Amino acid sequence: MPHVAPVHWKKLAGVFEKSGWKYIRTKGDHLVYIKKGFVRPILIPMYKQVPTFIVQNNLRTAKISREEYFKLLSSEK
């Protein structure tokens, strides 16, 4: 399986939207997403390349597996 690499913020936002997360607001240069049943929101910085550790932390918070992430990411292209 490929490793999680830095990704553009628009692609990452699309992954979470396809996973059922809803955009609620922008705070500074961060997009904030929520989903019913989850206490913590997902924060996506509007960077050209979102660092790997931020992607992995958001996946962990959203309880999205690596397999599901790559499936959603490939359908985003």
N, CA, C and O atoms as a Tripos MOL2 file, in Angstrom:
@<TRIPOS>MOLECULE
protein
  308   307    77     0     0
PROTEIN
NO_CHARGES

@<TRIPOS>ATOM
      1 N           0.8420   -1.1720    0.0000 N.3       1 MET1
      2 CA          0.0000    0.0000    0.0000 C.3       1 MET1
      3 C           0.8930    1.2430    0.0000 C.2       1 MET1
      4 O           1.9090    1.2730    0.6950 O.2       1 MET1
      5 N           0.5210    2.2720   -0.7780 N.am      2 PRO2
      6 CA          1.3410    3.4900   -0.8050 C.3       2 PRO2
      7 C           1.2740    4.2420    0.5210 C.2       2 PRO2
      8 O           0.3390    4.0770    1.3050 O.2       2 PRO2
      9 N           2.2760    5.0590    0.7450 N.am      3 HIS3
     10 CA          2.2860    5.8570    1.9640 C.3       3 HIS3
     11 C           1.4280    7.1070    1.7760 C.2       3 HIS3
     12 O           1.1770    7.5330    0.6490 O.2       3 HIS3
     13 N           0.9930    7.6750    2.8620 N.am      4 VAL4
     14 CA          0.2030    8.9040    2.8250 C.3       4 VAL4
     15 C           1.1570   10.0500    2.5050 C.2       4 VAL4
     16 O           2.1270   10.2810    3.2270 O.2       4 VAL4
     17 N           0.8770   10.7570    1.4310 N.am      5 ALA5
     18 CA          1.7470   11.8430    0.9750 C.3       5 ALA5
     19 C           1.0240   13.1800    1.1370 C.2       5 ALA5
     20 O          -0.1990   13.2130    1.2710 O.2       5 ALA5
     21 N           1.7730   14.2720    1.1240 N.am      6 PRO6
     22 CA          1.1210   15.5900    1.1590 C.3       6 PRO6
     23 C           0.1640   15.7330   -0.0290 C.2       6 PRO6
     24 O           0.4260   15.2260   -1.1200 O.2       6 PRO6
     25 N          -0.9400   16.4260    0.2050 N.am      7 VAL7
     26 CA         -1.9840   16.5580   -0.8130 C.3       7 VAL7
     27 C          -2.5290   17.9870   -0.7780 C.2       7 VAL7
     28 O          -2.4800   18.6480    0.2590 O.2       7 VAL7
     29 N          -3.0470   18.4590   -1.9100 N.am      8 HIS8
     30 CA         -3.6300   19.7920   -1.9890 C.3       8 HIS8
     31 C          -4.8910   19.8520   -1.1290 C.2       8 HIS8
     32 O          -5.6130   18.8610   -1.0140 O.2       8 HIS8
     33 N          -5.1540   20.9980   -0.5340 N.am      9 TRP9
     34 CA         -6.2770   21.1140    0.4010 C.3       9 TRP9
     35 C          -7.6190   20.8610   -0.2680 C.2       9 TRP9
     36 O          -8.5340   20.3640    0.3900 O.2       9 TRP9
     37 N          -7.7750   21.1810   -1.5460 N.am     10 LYS10
     38 CA         -9.0560   20.9580   -2.2210 C.3      10 LYS10
     39 C          -9.3540   19.4620   -2.3580 C.2      10 LYS10
     40 O         -10.4950   19.0290   -2.1910 O.2      10 LYS10
     41 N          -8.3170   18.6800   -2.6630 N.am     11 LYS11
     42 CA         -8.5030   17.2270   -2.7630 C.3      11 LYS11
     43 C          -8.8340   16.6350   -1.3990 C.2      11 LYS11
     44 O          -9.6950   15.7630   -1.2830 O.2      11 LYS11
     45 N          -8.1440   17.1150   -0.3680 N.am     12 LEU12
     46 CA         -8.3930   16.6000    0.9740 C.3      12 LEU12
     47 C          -9.8050   16.9510    1.4340 C.2      12 LEU12
     48 O         -10.4830   16.1260    2.0480 O.2      12 LEU12
     49 N         -10.2470   18.1640    1.1420 N.am     13 ALA13
     50 CA        -11.6100   18.5650    1.4950 C.3      13 ALA13
     51 C         -12.6240   17.6770    0.7790 C.2      13 ALA13
     52 O         -13.6380   17.2980    1.3660 O.2      13 ALA13
     53 N         -12.3590   17.3450   -0.4800 N.am     14 GLY14
     54 CA        -13.2550   16.4710   -1.2310 C.3      14 GLY14
     55 C         -13.3520   15.0840   -0.6280 C.2      14 GLY14
     56 O         -14.4210   14.4730   -0.6320 O.2      14 GLY14
     57 N         -12.2410   14.5850   -0.1100 N.am     15 VAL15
     58 CA        -12.2400   13.2650    0.5360 C.3      15 VAL15
     59 C         -13.1750   13.2670    1.7380 C.2      15 VAL15
     60 O         -13.9820   12.3510    1.8990 O.2      15 VAL15
     61 N         -13.0710   14.2860    2.5810 N.am     16 PHE16
     62 CA        -13.9130   14.3310    3.7730 C.3      16 PHE16
     63 C         -15.3750   14.6060    3.4340 C.2      16 PHE16
     64 O         -16.2680   14.0970    4.1110 O.2      16 PHE16
     65 N         -15.6310   15.3980    2.4030 N.am     17 GLU17
     66 CA        -17.0120   15.6380    1.9970 C.3      17 GLU17
     67 C         -17.6570   14.3560    1.4840 C.2      17 GLU17
     68 O         -18.8260   14.0950    1.7670 O.2      17 GLU17
     69 N         -16.9090   13.5580    0.7370 N.am     18 LYS18
     70 CA        -17.4350   12.2760    0.2560 C.3      18 LYS18
     71 C         -17.6490   11.2940    1.3950 C.2      18 LYS18
     72 O         -18.4600   10.3740    1.2900 O.2      18 LYS18
     73 N         -16.9190   11.4930    2.4810 N.am     19 SER19
     74 CA        -17.0510   10.6160    3.6400 C.3      19 SER19
     75 C         -18.1850   11.0600    4.5700 C.2      19 SER19
     76 O         -18.4210   10.4260    5.5990 O.2      19 SER19
     77 N         -18.8820   12.1320    4.2210 N.am     20 GLY20
     78 CA        -20.0370   12.5570    5.0050 C.3      20 GLY20
     79 C         -19.8020   13.7420    5.9230 C.2      20 GLY20
     80 O         -20.7000   14.1270    6.6720 O.2      20 GLY20
     81 N         -18.6160   14.3260    5.8800 N.am     21 TRP21
     82 CA        -18.3210   15.4930    6.7030 C.3      21 TRP21
     83 C         -18.8880   16.7250    6.0290 C.2      21 TRP21
     84 O         -18.8590   16.8400    4.8030 O.2      21 TRP21
     85 N         -19.4090   17.6580    6.8370 N.am     22 LYS22
     86 CA        -20.0670   18.8480    6.3160 C.3      22 LYS22
     87 C         -19.2630   20.0990    6.6530 C.2      22 LYS22
     88 O         -18.8810   20.3160    7.8030 O.2      22 LYS22
     89 N         -19.0120   20.9180    5.6330 N.am     23 TYR23
     90 CA        -18.3080   22.1850    5.8270 C.3      23 TYR23
     91 C         -19.2240   23.1440    6.5770 C.2      23 TYR23
     92 O         -20.3800   23.3280    6.1980 O.2      23 TYR23
     93 N         -18.6980   23.7650    7.6620 N.am     24 ILE24
     94 CA        -19.5270   24.7160    8.4000 C.3      24 ILE24
     95 C         -18.9950   26.1400    8.3810 C.2      24 ILE24
     96 O         -19.7780   27.0880    8.4320 O.2      24 ILE24
     97 N         -17.6840   26.3100    8.3090 N.am     25 ARG25
     98 CA        -17.1370   27.6700    8.3250 C.3      25 ARG25
     99 C         -15.6510   27.6550    7.9820 C.2      25 ARG25
    100 O         -15.0130   26.6070    7.8810 O.2      25 ARG25
    101 N         -15.1340   28.8710    7.8090 N.am     26 THR26
    102 CA        -13.7050   29.0760    7.6370 C.3      26 THR26
    103 C         -13.2300   29.9090    8.8070 C.2      26 THR26
    104 O         -13.8390   30.9260    9.1370 O.2      26 THR26
    105 N         -12.1580   29.4900    9.4280 N.am     27 LYS27
    106 CA        -11.5670   30.2540   10.5220 C.3      27 LYS27
    107 C         -10.1270   30.5470   10.1310 C.2      27 LYS27
    108 O          -9.2790   29.6550   10.1410 O.2      27 LYS27
    109 N          -9.8580   31.7980    9.7880 N.am     28 GLY28
    110 CA         -8.5290   32.1450    9.2950 C.3      28 GLY28
    111 C          -8.3180   31.4850    7.9480 C.2      28 GLY28
    112 O          -9.1000   31.7040    7.0220 O.2      28 GLY28
    113 N          -7.2790   30.6850    7.8240 N.am     29 ASP29
    114 CA         -7.0490   29.9490    6.5860 C.3      29 ASP29
    115 C          -7.3120   28.4540    6.7590 C.2      29 ASP29
    116 O          -6.7010   27.6300    6.0780 O.2      29 ASP29
    117 N          -8.2240   28.1080    7.6740 N.am     30 HIS30
    118 CA         -8.5800   26.7130    7.9310 C.3      30 HIS30
    119 C         -10.0610   26.4830    7.6520 C.2      30 HIS30
    120 O         -10.9090   27.2920    8.0310 O.2      30 HIS30
    121 N         -10.3590   25.3730    6.9880 N.am     31 LEU31
    122 CA        -11.7380   24.9490    6.7830 C.3      31 LEU31
    123 C         -12.1320   24.0590    7.9520 C.2      31 LEU31
    124 O         -11.3410   23.2240    8.3910 O.2      31 LEU31
    125 N         -13.3450   24.2290    8.4570 N.am     32 VAL32
    126 CA        -13.8160   23.4490    9.5920 C.3      32 VAL32
    127 C         -14.9730   22.5680    9.1230 C.2      32 VAL32
    128 O         -15.9490   23.0530    8.5500 O.2      32 VAL32
    129 N         -14.8430   21.2710    9.3760 N.am     33 TYR33
    130 CA        -15.8550   20.2820    9.0010 C.3      33 TYR33
    131 C         -16.3560   19.5670   10.2460 C.2      33 TYR33
    132 O         -15.5920   19.3030   11.1740 O.2      33 TYR33
    133 N         -17.6610   19.2530   10.2560 N.am     34 ILE34
    134 CA        -18.2380   18.4880   11.3630 C.3      34 ILE34
    135 C         -19.0400   17.3180   10.7920 C.2      34 ILE34
    136 O         -19.3950   17.2940    9.6140 O.2      34 ILE34
    137 N         -19.3110   16.3510   11.6680 N.am     35 LYS35
    138 CA        -20.1380   15.2060   11.3000 C.3      35 LYS35
    139 C         -20.8730   14.7440   12.5540 C.2      35 LYS35
    140 O         -20.2910   14.6670   13.6360 O.2      35 LYS35
    141 N         -22.1180   14.4490   12.3980 N.am     36 LYS36
    142 CA        -22.9210   13.9910   13.5250 C.3      36 LYS36
    143 C         -22.3240   12.7140   14.1050 C.2      36 LYS36
    144 O         -21.9630   11.7940   13.3710 O.2      36 LYS36
    145 N         -22.2270   12.6700   15.4280 N.am     37 GLY37
    146 CA        -21.6650   11.5120   16.0970 C.3      37 GLY37
    147 C         -20.1970   11.6780   16.4540 C.2      37 GLY37
    148 O         -19.6330   10.8330   17.1500 O.2      37 GLY37
    149 N         -19.5720   12.7440   15.9940 N.am     38 PHE38
    150 CA        -18.1690   13.0220   16.2900 C.3      38 PHE38
    151 C         -18.0820   14.2970   17.1180 C.2      38 PHE38
    152 O         -18.7290   15.2940   16.8000 O.2      38 PHE38
    153 N         -17.2820   14.2620   18.1790 N.am     39 VAL39
    154 CA        -17.1370   15.4170   19.0630 C.3      39 VAL39
    155 C         -16.1940   16.4510   18.4620 C.2      39 VAL39
    156 O         -16.4780   17.6480   18.4920 O.2      39 VAL39
    157 N         -15.0730   15.9870   17.9180 N.am     40 ARG40
    158 CA        -14.0500   16.8910   17.3870 C.3      40 ARG40
    159 C         -14.2930   17.2170   15.9200 C.2      40 ARG40
    160 O         -14.6580   16.3350   15.1420 O.2      40 ARG40
    161 N         -14.0960   18.4630   15.5360 N.am     41 PRO41
    162 CA        -14.1940   18.8140   14.1100 C.3      41 PRO41
    163 C         -12.9050   18.4580   13.3820 C.2      41 PRO41
    164 O         -11.8760   18.1870   14.0010 O.2      41 PRO41
    165 N         -12.9820   18.4640   12.0730 N.am     42 ILE42
    166 CA        -11.8170   18.2820   11.2120 C.3      42 ILE42
    167 C         -11.4040   19.6680   10.7370 C.2      42 ILE42
    168 O         -12.2380   20.4360   10.2560 O.2      42 ILE42
    169 N         -10.1180   19.9910   10.8680 N.am     43 LEU43
    170 CA         -9.5860   21.2730   10.4070 C.3      43 LEU43
    171 C          -8.6340   21.0160    9.2450 C.2      43 LEU43
    172 O          -7.6840   20.2430    9.3670 O.2      43 LEU43
    173 N          -8.8990   21.6710    8.1190 N.am     44 ILE44
    174 CA         -8.0540   21.5090    6.9370 C.3      44 ILE44
    175 C          -7.4450   22.8680    6.5950 C.2      44 ILE44
    176 O          -8.1660   23.7900    6.2110 O.2      44 ILE44
    177 N          -6.1350   22.9980    6.7310 N.am     45 PRO45
    178 CA         -5.4920   24.2630    6.3570 C.3      45 PRO45
    179 C          -5.4680   24.4060    4.8340 C.2      45 PRO45
    180 O          -5.2870   23.4220    4.1170 O.2      45 PRO45
    181 N          -5.6490   25.6180    4.3500 N.am     46 MET46
    182 CA         -5.6660   25.8580    2.9060 C.3      46 MET46
    183 C          -4.2390   26.0490    2.3980 C.2      46 MET46
    184 O          -3.8260   27.1530    2.0440 O.2      46 MET46
    185 N          -3.4970   24.9320    2.3740 N.am     47 TYR47
    186 CA         -2.1200   24.9130    1.8920 C.3      47 TYR47
    187 C          -2.0800   24.2080    0.5490 C.2      47 TYR47
    188 O          -2.9190   23.3530    0.2660 O.2      47 TYR47
    189 N          -1.0940   24.5680   -0.2880 N.am     48 LYS48
    190 CA         -0.9250   23.8540   -1.5540 C.3      48 LYS48
    191 C          -0.6190   22.3930   -1.2920 C.2      48 LYS48
    192 O          -1.0920   21.5180   -2.0170 O.2      48 LYS48
    193 N           0.1680   22.1210   -0.2620 N.am     49 GLN49
    194 CA          0.5050   20.7490    0.1220 C.3      49 GLN49
    195 C           0.2700   20.5990    1.6260 C.2      49 GLN49
    196 O           1.0940   21.0380    2.4290 O.2      49 GLN49
    197 N          -0.8430   19.9860    2.0070 N.am     50 VAL50
    198 CA         -1.1280   19.7420    3.4220 C.3      50 VAL50
    199 C          -0.1610   18.6590    3.8930 C.2      50 VAL50
    200 O          -0.1070   17.5850    3.2940 O.2      50 VAL50
    201 N           0.6030   18.9210    4.9550 N.am     51 PRO51
    202 CA          1.5980   17.9430    5.4240 C.3      51 PRO51
    203 C           0.9770   16.5970    5.8080 C.2      51 PRO51
    204 O          -0.1870   16.5150    6.2010 O.2      51 PRO51
    205 N           1.7710   15.5760    5.6840 N.am     52 THR52
    206 CA          1.3330   14.2110    5.9600 C.3      52 THR52
    207 C           0.7890   14.0550    7.3700 C.2      52 THR52
    208 O          -0.2290   13.3890    7.5620 O.2      52 THR52
    209 N           1.4460   14.6550    8.3710 N.am     53 PHE53
    210 CA          0.9880   14.4610    9.7510 C.3      53 PHE53
    211 C          -0.3980   15.0620    9.9730 C.2      53 PHE53
    212 O          -1.1560   14.5540   10.7990 O.2      53 PHE53
    213 N          -0.7450   16.1190    9.2640 N.am     54 ILE54
    214 CA         -2.0840   16.6980    9.3970 C.3      54 ILE54
    215 C          -3.1110   15.7780    8.7460 C.2      54 ILE54
    216 O          -4.1920   15.5660    9.2960 O.2      54 ILE54
    217 N          -2.7830   15.2360    7.5880 N.am     55 VAL55
    218 CA         -3.6840   14.2930    6.9050 C.3      55 VAL55
    219 C          -3.9380   13.0940    7.8020 C.2      55 VAL55
    220 O          -5.0870   12.6870    7.9790 O.2      55 VAL55
    221 N          -2.8790   12.5200    8.3710 N.am     56 GLN56
    222 CA         -3.0230   11.3320    9.2200 C.3      56 GLN56
    223 C          -3.8170   11.6390   10.4840 C.2      56 GLN56
    224 O          -4.6470   10.8310   10.9000 O.2      56 GLN56
    225 N          -3.5750   12.7990   11.1040 N.am     57 ASN57
    226 CA         -4.3300   13.1600   12.3080 C.3      57 ASN57
    227 C          -5.8140   13.3300   11.9890 C.2      57 ASN57
    228 O          -6.6660   12.9000   12.7670 O.2      57 ASN57
    229 N          -6.1280   13.9520   10.8520 N.am     58 ASN58
    230 CA         -7.5270   14.1160   10.4720 C.3      58 ASN58
    231 C          -8.1780   12.7740   10.1570 C.2      58 ASN58
    232 O          -9.3460   12.5650   10.4870 O.2      58 ASN58
    233 N          -7.4460   11.8650    9.5250 N.am     59 LEU59
    234 CA         -7.9890   10.5340    9.2540 C.3      59 LEU59
    235 C          -8.2740    9.7890   10.5520 C.2      59 LEU59
    236 O          -9.2920    9.1090   10.6760 O.2      59 LEU59
    237 N          -7.3730    9.9210   11.5120 N.am     60 ARG60
    238 CA         -7.5650    9.2760   12.8090 C.3      60 ARG60
    239 C          -8.7950    9.8540   13.5160 C.2      60 ARG60
    240 O          -9.5940    9.1050   14.0770 O.2      60 ARG60
    241 N          -8.9490   11.1690   13.4930 N.am     61 THR61
    242 CA        -10.1060   11.8190   14.1200 C.3      61 THR61
    243 C         -11.4030   11.3800   13.4480 C.2      61 THR61
    244 O         -12.4070   11.1470   14.1210 O.2      61 THR61
    245 N         -11.3820   11.2660   12.1130 N.am     62 ALA62
    246 CA        -12.5790   10.8990   11.3540 C.3      62 ALA62
    247 C         -12.8250    9.3930   11.3280 C.2      62 ALA62
    248 O         -13.8560    8.9420   10.8290 O.2      62 ALA62
    249 N         -11.8860    8.6160   11.8620 N.am     63 LYS63
    250 CA        -11.9770    7.1590   11.8610 C.3      63 LYS63
    251 C         -12.1020    6.6050   10.4430 C.2      63 LYS63
    252 O         -12.9250    5.7330   10.1610 O.2      63 LYS63
    253 N         -11.2510    7.1450    9.5580 N.am     64 ILE64
    254 CA        -11.1760    6.6890    8.1780 C.3      64 ILE64
    255 C          -9.8920    5.8680    8.0300 C.2      64 ILE64
    256 O          -8.8060    6.3330    8.3760 O.2      64 ILE64
    257 N         -10.0250    4.6610    7.5200 N.am     65 SER65
    258 CA         -8.8540    3.7970    7.3390 C.3      65 SER65
    259 C          -8.0410    4.2810    6.1430 C.2      65 SER65
    260 O          -8.5240    5.0450    5.3060 O.2      65 SER65
    261 N          -6.7940    3.8170    6.0840 N.am     66 ARG66
    262 CA         -5.9310    4.1760    4.9530 C.3      66 ARG66
    263 C          -6.5160    3.6710    3.6440 C.2      66 ARG66
    264 O          -6.4710    4.3710    2.6330 O.2      66 ARG66
    265 N          -7.0710    2.4510    3.6540 N.am     67 GLU67
    266 CA         -7.6560    1.8860    2.4540 C.3      67 GLU67
    267 C          -8.8100    2.7530    1.9570 C.2      67 GLU67
    268 O          -8.9090    3.0480    0.7660 O.2      67 GLU67
    269 N          -9.6800    3.1560    2.8800 N.am     68 GLU68
    270 CA        -10.8160    3.9940    2.5120 C.3      68 GLU68
    271 C         -10.3430    5.3610    2.0150 C.2      68 GLU68
    272 O         -10.9100    5.9100    1.0700 O.2      68 GLU68
    273 N          -9.3060    5.9070    2.6490 N.am     69 TYR69
    274 CA         -8.7510    7.1990    2.2400 C.3      69 TYR69
    275 C          -8.2550    7.1420    0.7990 C.2      69 TYR69
    276 O          -8.5720    8.0220   -0.0010 O.2      69 TYR69
    277 N          -7.4770    6.1110    0.4630 N.am     70 PHE70
    278 CA         -6.9500    6.0070   -0.8940 C.3      70 PHE70
    279 C          -8.0730    5.7680   -1.9160 C.2      70 PHE70
    280 O          -7.9970    6.2380   -3.0510 O.2      70 PHE70
    281 N          -9.0930    5.0460   -1.5080 N.am     71 LYS71
    282 CA        -10.2450    4.8250   -2.3910 C.3      71 LYS71
    283 C         -10.9520    6.1540   -2.6600 C.2      71 LYS71
    284 O         -11.2600    6.4680   -3.8100 O.2      71 LYS71
    285 N         -11.2090    6.9330   -1.6140 N.am     72 LEU72
    286 CA        -11.8710    8.2330   -1.7750 C.3      72 LEU72
    287 C         -10.9820    9.2060   -2.5470 C.2      72 LEU72
    288 O         -11.4760    9.9780   -3.3680 O.2      72 LEU72
    289 N          -9.6860    9.1730   -2.2900 N.am     73 LEU73
    290 CA         -8.7500   10.0730   -2.9750 C.3      73 LEU73
    291 C          -8.6790    9.7670   -4.4610 C.2      73 LEU73
    292 O          -8.6140   10.6870   -5.2760 O.2      73 LEU73
    293 N          -8.6890    8.5000   -4.8250 N.am     74 SER74
    294 CA         -8.6070    8.1410   -6.2440 C.3      74 SER74
    295 C          -9.9020    8.5080   -6.9740 C.2      74 SER74
    296 O          -9.8660    8.8100   -8.1670 O.2      74 SER74
    297 N         -11.0260    8.4870   -6.2920 N.am     75 SER75
    298 CA        -12.2920    8.8790   -6.9310 C.3      75 SER75
    299 C         -12.4090   10.4030   -7.0090 C.2      75 SER75
    300 O         -13.2780   10.9180   -7.7130 O.2      75 SER75
    301 N         -11.5500   11.1240   -6.2990 N.am     76 GLU76
    302 CA        -11.5620   12.5870   -6.2950 C.3      76 GLU76
    303 C         -10.9070   13.1650   -7.5440 C.2      76 GLU76
    304 O         -11.1960   14.3080   -7.9010 O.2      76 GLU76
    305 N         -10.0460   12.4280   -8.2150 N.am     77 LYS77
    306 CA         -9.3040   12.9480   -9.3650 C.3      77 LYS77
    307 C         -10.1590   13.1110  -10.5900 C.2      77 LYS77
    308 O          -9.6660   13.5400  -11.6340 O.2      77 LYS77
@<TRIPOS>BOND
     1     1     2 1
     2     2     3 1
     3     3     4 2
     4     3     5 am
     5     5     6 1
     6     6     7 1
     7     7     8 2
     8     7     9 am
     9     9    10 1
    10    10    11 1
    11    11    12 2
    12    11    13 am
    13    13    14 1
    14    14    15 1
    15    15    16 2
    16    15    17 am
    17    17    18 1
    18    18    19 1
    19    19    20 2
    20    19    21 am
    21    21    22 1
    22    22    23 1
    23    23    24 2
    24    23    25 am
    25    25    26 1
    26    26    27 1
    27    27    28 2
    28    27    29 am
    29    29    30 1
    30    30    31 1
    31    31    32 2
    32    31    33 am
    33    33    34 1
    34    34    35 1
    35    35    36 2
    36    35    37 am
    37    37    38 1
    38    38    39 1
    39    39    40 2
    40    39    41 am
    41    41    42 1
    42    42    43 1
    43    43    44 2
    44    43    45 am
    45    45    46 1
    46    46    47 1
    47    47    48 2
    48    47    49 am
    49    49    50 1
    50    50    51 1
    51    51    52 2
    52    51    53 am
    53    53    54 1
    54    54    55 1
    55    55    56 2
    56    55    57 am
    57    57    58 1
    58    58    59 1
    59    59    60 2
    60    59    61 am
    61    61    62 1
    62    62    63 1
    63    63    64 2
    64    63    65 am
    65    65    66 1
    66    66    67 1
    67    67    68 2
    68    67    69 am
    69    69    70 1
    70    70    71 1
    71    71    72 2
    72    71    73 am
    73    73    74 1
    74    74    75 1
    75    75    76 2
    76    75    77 am
    77    77    78 1
    78    78    79 1
    79    79    80 2
    80    79    81 am
    81    81    82 1
    82    82    83 1
    83    83    84 2
    84    83    85 am
    85    85    86 1
    86    86    87 1
    87    87    88 2
    88    87    89 am
    89    89    90 1
    90    90    91 1
    91    91    92 2
    92    91    93 am
    93    93    94 1
    94    94    95 1
    95    95    96 2
    96    95    97 am
    97    97    98 1
    98    98    99 1
    99    99   100 2
   100    99   101 am
   101   101   102 1
   102   102   103 1
   103   103   104 2
   104   103   105 am
   105   105   106 1
   106   106   107 1
   107   107   108 2
   108   107   109 am
   109   109   110 1
   110   110   111 1
   111   111   112 2
   112   111   113 am
   113   113   114 1
   114   114   115 1
   115   115   116 2
   116   115   117 am
   117   117   118 1
   118   118   119 1
   119   119   120 2
   120   119   121 am
   121   121   122 1
   122   122   123 1
   123   123   124 2
   124   123   125 am
   125   125   126 1
   126   126   127 1
   127   127   128 2
   128   127   129 am
   129   129   130 1
   130   130   131 1
   131   131   132 2
   132   131   133 am
   133   133   134 1
   134   134   135 1
   135   135   136 2
   136   135   137 am
   137   137   138 1
   138   138   139 1
   139   139   140 2
   140   139   141 am
   141   141   142 1
   142   142   143 1
   143   143   144 2
   144   143   145 am
   145   145   146 1
   146   146   147 1
   147   147   148 2
   148   147   149 am
   149   149   150 1
   150   150   151 1
   151   151   152 2
   152   151   153 am
   153   153   154 1
   154   154   155 1
   155   155   156 2
   156   155   157 am
   157   157   158 1
   158   158   159 1
   159   159   160 2
   160   159   161 am
   161   161   162 1
   162   162   163 1
   163   163   164 2
   164   163   165 am
   165   165   166 1
   166   166   167 1
   167   167   168 2
   168   167   169 am
   169   169   170 1
   170   170   171 1
   171   171   172 2
   172   171   173 am
   173   173   174 1
   174   174   175 1
   175   175   176 2
   176   175   177 am
   177   177   178 1
   178   178   179 1
   179   179   180 2
   180   179   181 am
   181   181   182 1
   182   182   183 1
   183   183   184 2
   184   183   185 am
   185   185   186 1
   186   186   187 1
   187   187   188 2
   188   187   189 am
   189   189   190 1
   190   190   191 1
   191   191   192 2
   192   191   193 am
   193   193   194 1
   194   194   195 1
   195   195   196 2
   196   195   197 am
   197   197   198 1
   198   198   199 1
   199   199   200 2
   200   199   201 am
   201   201   202 1
   202   202   203 1
   203   203   204 2
   204   203   205 am
   205   205   206 1
   206   206   207 1
   207   207   208 2
   208   207   209 am
   209   209   210 1
   210   210   211 1
   211   211   212 2
   212   211   213 am
   213   213   214 1
   214   214   215 1
   215   215   216 2
   216   215   217 am
   217   217   218 1
   218   218   219 1
   219   219   220 2
   220   219   221 am
   221   221   222 1
   222   222   223 1
   223   223   224 2
   224   223   225 am
   225   225   226 1
   226   226   227 1
   227   227   228 2
   228   227   229 am
   229   229   230 1
   230   230   231 1
   231   231   232 2
   232   231   233 am
   233   233   234 1
   234   234   235 1
   235   235   236 2
   236   235   237 am
   237   237   238 1
   238   238   239 1
   239   239   240 2
   240   239   241 am
   241   241   242 1
   242   242   243 1
   243   243   244 2
   244   243   245 am
   245   245   246 1
   246   246   247 1
   247   247   248 2
   248   247   249 am
   249   249   250 1
   250   250   251 1
   251   251   252 2
   252   251   253 am
   253   253   254 1
   254   254   255 1
   255   255   256 2
   256   255   257 am
   257   257   258 1
   258   258   259 1
   259   259   260 2
   260   259   261 am
   261   261   262 1
   262   262   263 1
   263   263   264 2
   264   263   265 am
   265   265   266 1
   266   266   267 1
   267   267   268 2
   268   267   269 am
   269   269   270 1
   270   270   271 1
   271   271   272 2
   272   271   273 am
   273   273   274 1
   274   274   275 1
   275   275   276 2
   276   275   277 am
   277   277   278 1
   278   278   279 1
   279   279   280 2
   280   279   281 am
   281   281   282 1
   282   282   283 1
   283   283   284 2
   284   283   285 am
   285   285   286 1
   286   286   287 1
   287   287   288 2
   288   287   289 am
   289   289   290 1
   290   290   291 1
   291   291   292 2
   292   291   293 am
   293   293   294 1
   294   294   295 1
   295   295   296 2
   296   295   297 am
   297   297   298 1
   298   298   299 1
   299   299   300 2
   300   299   301 am
   301   301   302 1
   302   302   303 1
   303   303   304 2
   304   303   305 am
   305   305   306 1
   306   306   307 1
   307   307   308 2
@<TRIPOS>SUBSTRUCTURE
     1 MET1         2 RESIDUE 1 A MET
     2 PRO2         6 RESIDUE 1 A PRO
     3 HIS3        10 RESIDUE 1 A HIS
     4 VAL4        14 RESIDUE 1 A VAL
     5 ALA5        18 RESIDUE 1 A ALA
     6 PRO6        22 RESIDUE 1 A PRO
     7 VAL7        26 RESIDUE 1 A VAL
     8 HIS8        30 RESIDUE 1 A HIS
     9 TRP9        34 RESIDUE 1 A TRP
    10 LYS10       38 RESIDUE 1 A LYS
    11 LYS11       42 RESIDUE 1 A LYS
    12 LEU12       46 RESIDUE 1 A LEU
    13 ALA13       50 RESIDUE 1 A ALA
    14 GLY14       54 RESIDUE 1 A GLY
    15 VAL15       58 RESIDUE 1 A VAL
    16 PHE16       62 RESIDUE 1 A PHE
    17 GLU17       66 RESIDUE 1 A GLU
    18 LYS18       70 RESIDUE 1 A LYS
    19 SER19       74 RESIDUE 1 A SER
    20 GLY20       78 RESIDUE 1 A GLY
    21 TRP21       82 RESIDUE 1 A TRP
    22 LYS22       86 RESIDUE 1 A LYS
    23 TYR23       90 RESIDUE 1 A TYR
    24 ILE24       94 RESIDUE 1 A ILE
    25 ARG25       98 RESIDUE 1 A ARG
    26 THR26      102 RESIDUE 1 A THR
    27 LYS27      106 RESIDUE 1 A LYS
    28 GLY28      110 RESIDUE 1 A GLY
    29 ASP29      114 RESIDUE 1 A ASP
    30 HIS30      118 RESIDUE 1 A HIS
    31 LEU31      122 RESIDUE 1 A LEU
    32 VAL32      126 RESIDUE 1 A VAL
    33 TYR33      130 RESIDUE 1 A TYR
    34 ILE34      134 RESIDUE 1 A ILE
    35 LYS35      138 RESIDUE 1 A LYS
    36 LYS36      142 RESIDUE 1 A LYS
    37 GLY37      146 RESIDUE 1 A GLY
    38 PHE38      150 RESIDUE 1 A PHE
    39 VAL39      154 RESIDUE 1 A VAL
    40 ARG40      158 RESIDUE 1 A ARG
    41 PRO41      162 RESIDUE 1 A PRO
    42 ILE42      166 RESIDUE 1 A ILE
    43 LEU43      170 RESIDUE 1 A LEU
    44 ILE44      174 RESIDUE 1 A ILE
    45 PRO45      178 RESIDUE 1 A PRO
    46 MET46      182 RESIDUE 1 A MET
    47 TYR47      186 RESIDUE 1 A TYR
    48 LYS48      190 RESIDUE 1 A LYS
    49 GLN49      194 RESIDUE 1 A GLN
    50 VAL50      198 RESIDUE 1 A VAL
    51 PRO51      202 RESIDUE 1 A PRO
    52 THR52      206 RESIDUE 1 A THR
    53 PHE53      210 RESIDUE 1 A PHE
    54 ILE54      214 RESIDUE 1 A ILE
    55 VAL55      218 RESIDUE 1 A VAL
    56 GLN56      222 RESIDUE 1 A GLN
    57 ASN57      226 RESIDUE 1 A ASN
    58 ASN58      230 RESIDUE 1 A ASN
    59 LEU59      234 RESIDUE 1 A LEU
    60 ARG60      238 RESIDUE 1 A ARG
    61 THR61      242 RESIDUE 1 A THR
    62 ALA62      246 RESIDUE 1 A ALA
    63 LYS63      250 RESIDUE 1 A LYS
    64 ILE64      254 RESIDUE 1 A ILE
    65 SER65      258 RESIDUE 1 A SER
    66 ARG66      262 RESIDUE 1 A ARG
    67 GLU67      266 RESIDUE 1 A GLU
    68 GLU68      270 RESIDUE 1 A GLU
    69 TYR69      274 RESIDUE 1 A TYR
    70 PHE70      278 RESIDUE 1 A PHE
    71 LYS71      282 RESIDUE 1 A LYS
    72 LEU72      286 RESIDUE 1 A LEU
    73 LEU73      290 RESIDUE 1 A LEU
    74 SER74      294 RESIDUE 1 A SER
    75 SER75      298 RESIDUE 1 A SER
    76 GLU76      302 RESIDUE 1 A GLU
    77 LYS77      306 RESIDUE 1 A LYS
